[in-house]
Amino acid sequence: MDAAETKPECLTYQHLLGLGIAVAGLYFKFGEDLLQDDIKDALDKIDLDMVGGVDVYTMLDQLSNIFIVVGFIIFAIGFFGCCGACCQWRWMLVIYAIVVILLMIVQIAGIALFASFKGKINSSFSEEATKVLKDNYNAASPTDETKKVKAAFDRMFQTFECCGISNYSDISPGGTTLPLVCCQTSATTPPICLPANANEGCFTKLDELFSKYTTIFIAVGVSVIVFQLLCVIFSFCLCTAISREGAV
C-alpha cells in the first residue's frame, strides 16, 4: 500500500482530542465550580481547606490547568504528526512518537499521584474535621471564633444534608437532641431533630463528590493514554511503510 494513500485518521483524531481536553479544562476552571462557593467558605472557616498538607482548592485549580496544558500539547503534537503523515516526513513522525511517549509517561505518573491523593483525603480529612468539630461546635465557653466555626459547620450540614463528620455522634455523643440542620424536616413533622431521623455523616457526602471527579479524571486519562499508544503504533507503522518506499 502506498504510504501517501494511508489516511492518518488516528493522528487527526488526536488533534481533535487535544482540543477537546483543553476545552474541558477551561470549562472546569471557569464554568463548573467543583465546590460551591458556600462550601468553599465553610471549609475555609473550619480551616479544612488544607487537607493532609495539601490545599484542596489549589489542587483542583491545578488539575484544570493540567487539562488545559496537556490538551493544547496534544493538539499541537497531533498537528505535527498529521503533517508528517501527509508529507511522508519520517523525522516528523519519529519526533511525534517520542514526544507522545514522554507525554504518556507524565500522564501515567499524574494519574497515579492523583489516585493516591484520594487515600490521603480519606484518612486526613475525617480525622482533622472531627477534631475541629468536637473542639468548636459545642464549646463550653463559646467565643467569636468558635461561633464562626459552628456557623460554618451548620452551613455544610444544610448544604449537603448531612450531620457530623462520621455521623451525628460527633455532635452529640450521648444521643441528645441535635441541631435542626442535622435533619430533614417538613411542615408535617415537629421542629425537632433526634438521632433516629438524623442525616448521614458529611464525610460520606464529600467523599462521594470527590470520588465522582476522581473517577472522571482517571477514566479520561486512561482513555487518552490508550488512544495515544495506538497513535504511536500507527506512526511507527507509517514510518516503516515510508522507508520501504524510499521516501526521505
C-alpha positions, 0 to 999 in steps of 0.5 A: 500500500502506498504510504501517501494513500494511508489516511492518518485518521488516528493522528487527526483524531488526536488533534481533535482530542487535544482540543477537546481536553483543553476545552474541558479544562477551561470549562472546569476552571471557569464554568463548573465550580467543583465546590460551591462557593458556600462550601468553599467558605465553610471549609475555609472557616473550619480551616479544612481547606488544607487537607493532609498538607495539601490545599484542596482548592489549589489542587483542583485549580491545578488539575484544570490547568493540567487539562488545559496544558496537556490538551493544547500539547496534544493538539499541537503534537497531533498537528505535527504528526498529521503533517508528517503523515501527509508529507511522508516526513519520517523525522516528523513522525519519529519526533511525534512518537517520542514526544507522545511517549514522554507525554504518556509517561507524565500522564501515567505518573499524574494519574497515579499521584492523583489516585493516591491523593484520594487515600490521603483525603480519606484518612486526613480529612475525617480525622482533622474535621472531627477534631475541629468539630468536637473542639468548636461546635459545642464549646463550653465557653463559646467565643467569636471564633468558635461561633464562626466555626459552628456557623460554618459547620451548620452551613455544610450540614444544610448544604449537603444534608448531612450531620457530623463528620462520621455521623451525628455522634460527633455532635452529640455523643450521648444521643441528645437532641441535635441541631435542626440542620442535622435533619430533614424536616417538613411542615408535617413533622415537629421542629425537632431533630433526634438521632433516629431521623438524623442525616448521614455523616458529611464525610460520606457526602464529600467523599462521594463528590470527590470520588465522582471527579476522581473517577472522571479524571482517571477514566479520561486519562486512561482513555487518552493514554490508550488512544495515544499508544495506538497513535504511536503504533500507527506512526511507527507503522507509517514510518516503516511503510515510508522507508520501504518506499524510499521516501526521505 
